[in-house]
Each structure stands twice: as structure tokens, then as C-alpha cells.
Amino acid sequence: MKTHTDNSRNLMPEFTRAALEALREPLETGHITISRAAQRAEFPARFQMIAAMNPCPCGFLGSTQRACRCTPDQVSRYQGKLSGPLLDRIDLHVEVPAVPSEQLLKTPPGESSAAIRERVMQARARALARQGKTNQALQGQEIDEHLHLDDAAAKFLNTAGARLGWSARSTHRALKVARTIADLAGSQTTAVGHVAEAVQYRRVLRSPA
């Protein structure tokens, strides 16, 4: 997740590369292995990670309110602190632009948390009734079996994946997100619109002009 205004020291690129790379194993398997001397131990580590970063060191790359003062090299080094394999394991990449103050003051009430919770519970129940586990837990052939991907959606995904240079992991994660979007919509099949939305949630980092 990216923001144009948060310059705190708790953003992902501010952690060491080793600490960030250590997230790859638990994000992939739900376990973490610790080896010390001749001993090796494995612990459960399934969690939901929500993280934030700026698009550049100053935080204003792409902003319509302030000019970015970073050089292309600075932007590249900053974004490069998050490796491709780590980004591959993060399902949703959402850009959050700064909102002008006048919009903040005039924003109408959004959907209530209770209504969203009910819709999420219904979608989860659909997944469990269909396959006995959540969409996130689907692996290998289970994805093909339970996705119910229509032909147009499959063609769209193949084209998008090839154009974006996705790995097999990226494709599988996008498919599971698309199935979840379909469940939220109450759809039996995973259609083009569901896949297109999932693709938008795997946007790459913004590069300097």
C-alpha cells in the first residue's frame, strides 16, 4: 500500500532488507523455520500483513499537490528495498493518493462497517461451502477446480499476465483474489470484471518519469 504523505519511520522500506526478506517464508507457507547451531525449530506463523510505504523518499512522487524532489536514482533505490519475490507474496497492492482538505470536509458517509462485515461473512461462507477452505488456502489443482473461470476471463488474465511479466505465483494469487471478488458479488463463476479488478490490485510500483 502506498501513500503520498506518510513519512514516519515505520514504513516498509525503512526496515532492513534482511528483515523484509524474512517475511517471505511465513507469507508463503504460514510457518517460520529458525535454525541455530545444530538445532532447527518450526513455528506456526499465519498472519494478515498490512503494510505501507511511500512511492519515493520524499513521499510525493505522482502527487498533484506537491512536486517530488527525488532523483530517479533515489526513487529506484527506495523502491528496490522491496524485492520482487517479496512483492509477489503480497496479494493486494493499493495506491492511496493524498486527499485535498476540501474533499475531506465534504465526503458523504460511506458504507457502514457492519454492512461490509456481513458481506464478507457471506462471501467466506460461499467459499467454505464450495471447497471446505478459504480462497487464500487453495493450492495447485484446487485453484482450477474451484475457480469456475469463464473463457473470456481466462483470455484476459493470460494477456494481462504476459504484458505485466507476472510469475506463476503472481498469477495464482490474482486468481484467488478474483475468486474472492466473485464471492463478494455472489457470482457462481469468475468473470472478466472480477479478474480485471484483481489485476488492478497487483499494480507495480510507480516509476519516476
Secondary structure, 3 states (H helix, E strand, C coil): CEECCCCCCCCHHHCCHHHHHCCHHHHHHCEEEEEECCEEEEEECCCCCCCCECCCCCCCCCCCCCCCCCCHHHHHHHHCCCCHHHHHCCCCECEECCCCHHHHHHCCCCCCHHHHHHHHHHHHHHHHHHHCCCHHHCCCHHHHHHHCECHHHHHHHHHHHHHHCCCHHHHHHHHHHHHHHHHHCCCCCECHHHHHHHHHCECCCCCCC
